């Protein structure tokens, strides 16, 4: 499965997250920002809700798009580190990481109810007038399902290098959608890119498809800030999501 290799490349960013840990629905969540009317639900990649990069990104969205960002734990407390995936460091003598077993524990059927419950809580329990969502890698399929016609859970969606995404999920989307697509991506394949570009114009929704030449899966959350091309790409992806949320959540 290509997911294991493409998901683990990348770098940890420097910085200290500014938010707090709280609970959303029944899930632990990192929360940052103070807007009472506009929220963003972040659906994390394989490294989960505790990855510093994800939390720093949430801080950027909160500050620059003027939203409150919720980054829940959708892996039931399971933490995957690069050492665990690669069998390095403290996991050098551990059993090899089994990506298929991991995806079985966190299948769409198992995690969708939690993800939907968190989105529902933002509007119904916490009273946000507008809710957007963004998903990275693993979270990509989830935001498409949240934004499906008739769900009335979110007002817009964004995803960078989505994985596990199916054509039927693209067909069903009914809210403004943003796709941040790197050139090289074994999960958001050339075929899926082409399909998205063919179908989205027929759905009578706003969409924003952005292509990142020379960049690879994971660039938006784990790009190397010391590499000019990667730094420019991850900043462009962050700015694109910020402008998307400003447009549709205010």
C-alpha distance (Angstrom), angle and dihedral (degrees) to the residues before:
residue distance angle dihedral
X1 . . .
X2 3.77 . .
X3 3.80 91.6 .
X4 3.78 92.1 81.7
X5 3.79 96.4 57.8
X6 3.78 99.9 37.7
X7 3.79 93.6 46.0
X8 3.76 96.8 55.3
X9 3.75 102.2 51.2
X10 3.75 115.9 99.7
X11 3.72 147.1 64.5
X12 3.77 139.9 -79.1
X13 3.77 112.4 -118.5
X14 3.79 124.1 -134.6
X15 3.77 118.9 -117.0
X16 3.78 144.0 83.3
X17 3.82 118.1 -102.2
X18 3.81 113.5 -122.1
X19 3.81 101.1 -152.5
X20 3.79 135.6 85.0
X21 3.77 136.5 -117.5
X22 3.79 115.8 -111.2
X23 3.81 139.0 143.9
X24 3.81 129.2 -87.7
X25 3.81 116.1 -170.8
X26 3.83 97.6 -35.2
X27 3.78 96.5 -35.8
X28 3.77 130.4 99.2
X29 3.80 108.9 -117.0
X30 3.78 141.5 -174.7
X31 3.82 108.0 -128.9
X32 3.79 127.2 -165.7
X33 3.81 132.8 167.9
X34 3.79 135.2 40.9
X35 3.81 108.1 -122.9
X36 3.83 110.0 128.1
X37 3.81 95.1 -165.6
X38 3.83 106.1 44.7
X39 3.81 127.1 47.9
X40 3.79 137.3 175.0
X41 3.80 123.3 -152.6
X42 3.80 111.8 -151.4
X43 3.81 118.8 -156.1
X44 3.80 108.6 -158.6
X45 3.77 133.3 -138.7
X46 3.81 127.2 -118.3
X47 3.82 92.1 -64.6
X48 3.78 91.0 64.8
X49 3.77 136.7 -145.6
X50 3.80 97.4 -45.9
X51 3.83 96.8 61.6
X52 3.80 107.8 120.2
X53 3.82 91.9 -139.7
X54 3.80 91.6 58.2
X55 3.79 92.3 48.6
X56 3.80 92.6 47.8
X57 3.80 89.1 50.6
X58 3.81 89.2 50.8
X59 3.82 88.8 53.2
X60 3.81 90.5 52.6
X61 3.82 92.1 51.0
X62 3.81 92.0 47.0
X63 3.79 93.8 50.7
X64 3.79 101.4 36.4
X65 3.83 99.8 37.6
X66 3.83 94.3 35.4
X67 3.81 95.2 -125.3
X68 3.79 136.9 126.3
X69 3.80 108.8 -113.8
X70 3.79 124.4 -151.3
X71 3.81 118.5 -165.0
X72 3.83 106.4 -177.0
X73 3.79 128.4 -170.5
X74 3.80 106.5 -108.1
X75 3.82 95.2 172.7
X76 3.84 97.6 72.1
X77 3.79 93.4 -114.4
X78 3.81 95.4 -48.4
X79 3.80 110.3 139.4
X80 3.79 119.7 -160.0
X81 3.80 116.4 -163.4
X82 3.81 128.1 -174.3
X83 3.83 87.7 -111.8
X84 3.79 90.0 56.2
X85 3.79 93.2 47.8
X86 3.78 95.0 46.4
X87 3.81 98.3 35.0
X88 3.80 91.5 -121.9
X89 3.81 133.7 131.2
X90 3.80 113.0 5.6
X91 3.83 89.4 0.1
X92 3.81 95.5 54.3
X93 3.80 90.9 112.2
X94 3.82 96.9 35.3
X95 3.78 125.4 109.1
X96 3.84 110.7 -84.9
X97 3.79 112.5 -89.9
X98 3.81 110.7 -100.3
X99 3.81 109.1 -146.6
X100 3.81 93.5 -172.7
X101 3.80 92.6 53.8
X102 3.79 88.7 47.3
X103 3.81 91.2 52.6
X104 3.79 88.3 47.8
X105 3.80 91.3 55.8
X106 3.79 90.0 47.7
X107 3.78 101.4 34.8
X108 3.79 122.4 155.5
X109 3.81 90.9 -105.5
X110 3.80 92.0 53.1
X111 3.82 98.8 42.9
X112 3.81 103.2 33.6
X113 3.85 94.5 77.2
X114 3.83 90.8 54.2
X115 3.79 92.6 46.0
X116 3.81 91.8 49.0
X117 3.82 90.9 46.0
X118 3.80 90.6 54.9
X119 3.81 92.4 50.0
X120 3.80 90.9 46.9
X121 3.82 91.2 50.1
X122 3.80 91.5 55.4
X123 3.81 93.0 59.1
X124 3.80 102.8 28.1
X125 3.80 104.9 33.7
X126 3.80 102.5 25.5
X127 3.79 96.6 33.7
X128 3.79 101.2 -131.8
X129 3.80 109.1 169.8
X130 3.82 93.3 -151.5
X131 3.80 129.3 28.0
X132 3.80 128.0 -173.4
X133 3.77 128.7 -179.1
X134 3.79 136.0 -153.2
X135 3.80 127.4 -169.5
X136 3.78 132.0 -169.3
X137 3.82 124.2 -156.3
X138 3.84 102.0 -45.6
X139 3.80 89.5 24.6
X140 3.81 93.5 57.1
X141 3.80 97.4 86.3
X142 3.80 90.0 45.6
X143 3.80 96.8 59.0
X144 3.80 91.1 49.9
X145 3.80 89.6 53.2
X146 3.81 91.2 47.3
X147 3.81 89.3 52.3
X148 3.80 96.0 47.3
X149 3.80 117.9 131.6
X150 3.79 113.2 -84.8
X151 3.81 97.7 16.8
X152 3.82 95.9 101.3
X153 3.80 89.5 -163.8
X154 3.81 101.9 119.2
X155 3.79 137.9 21.5
X156 3.81 97.8 -145.3
X157 3.79 140.1 -0.4
X158 3.79 136.1 -148.3
X159 3.78 131.1 -175.0
X160 3.79 136.5 -179.4
X161 3.82 119.9 -156.6
X162 3.83 94.6 -16.4
X163 3.79 119.8 -158.1
X164 3.81 131.9 -162.0
X165 3.81 87.5 26.9
X166 3.82 115.6 152.5
X167 3.79 129.7 -157.5
X168 3.82 91.3 -118.8
X169 3.82 89.2 58.3
X170 3.81 90.2 53.9
X171 3.82 90.4 47.8
X172 3.80 92.5 52.7
X173 3.81 100.6 51.0
X174 3.80 114.9 120.2
X175 3.82 106.5 174.5
X176 3.83 132.8 67.2
X177 3.81 107.8 -68.4
X178 3.79 132.3 -160.4
X179 3.82 122.6 -163.3
X180 3.82 121.0 -166.1
X181 3.80 103.7 -166.2
X182 3.82 125.7 -174.8
X183 3.79 119.6 -151.2
X184 3.80 94.1 -117.4
X185 3.77 115.7 46.3
X186 3.81 125.8 141.4
X187 3.82 90.9 -166.5
X188 3.82 101.9 43.0
X189 3.80 90.5 45.2
X190 3.81 128.5 -165.7
X191 3.81 86.5 -103.6
X192 3.81 92.6 54.8
X193 3.80 91.5 44.6
X194 3.80 89.8 53.0
X195 3.80 91.6 45.6
X196 3.82 91.6 51.4
X197 3.80 91.7 51.0
X198 3.79 90.5 49.3
X199 3.81 97.6 46.6
X200 3.80 105.6 35.6
X201 3.84 94.8 66.9
X202 3.83 89.0 56.2
X203 3.82 96.7 54.5
X204 3.81 98.8 74.5
X205 3.80 92.7 -124.3
X206 3.79 133.0 114.5
X207 3.77 113.1 -100.8
X208 3.79 136.9 -179.9
X209 3.80 117.9 -159.0
X210 3.80 114.0 -173.3
X211 3.78 123.0 -175.1
X212 3.80 122.4 -155.5
X213 3.80 110.6 -156.1
X214 3.79 116.5 -149.2
X215 3.79 94.0 12.0
X216 3.80 129.6 113.7
X217 3.79 139.9 -146.3
X218 3.80 110.9 -64.0
X219 3.81 95.9 28.1
X220 3.82 95.3 123.8
X221 3.80 95.2 56.2
X222 3.78 104.1 23.7
X223 3.79 107.6 26.5
X224 3.80 118.0 144.2
X225 3.82 107.0 -107.0
X226 3.81 90.5 -158.8
X227 3.83 90.6 60.9
X228 3.84 108.7 80.1
X229 3.82 95.0 -148.1
X230 3.79 93.6 48.0
X231 3.80 93.0 43.1
X232 3.80 91.5 51.4
X233 3.81 90.3 47.8
X234 3.78 96.7 50.2
X235 3.82 90.8 45.3
X236 3.79 91.0 49.7
X237 3.81 90.3 49.4
X238 3.80 91.3 49.4
X239 3.81 92.1 48.1
X240 3.81 91.0 47.8
X241 3.80 92.2 54.0
X242 3.81 91.3 45.6
X243 3.80 92.4 53.2
X244 3.82 90.3 45.5
X245 3.79 91.7 54.8
X246 3.80 92.6 44.4
X247 3.78 89.0 52.7
X248 3.80 99.1 48.7
X249 3.82 105.9 26.5
X250 3.81 100.7 50.2
